[in-house]
């Protein structure tokens, strides 16, 4: 696959709302331990639309446990 094809596929993905994290960005954005973040990233994929709700749910669950 050429670089231009790769760029086109990424651009199409962004246009369709499928913004991706790279693993390092996900680890920083999630604020969770790197090993756990890596497992989530591997299991659910790189898409923000899949990962962001999981991060939010995890944070809410953590806050419930703190009460």
Buried (B, 14 or more C-beta within 10 A) or exposed (E): EEEEEEEEEEEEBEEEEBEBBEEEEBBEBBEBEEEEBBEBBEEEEBBBEBBBEBBEEBEEEEEEEEE
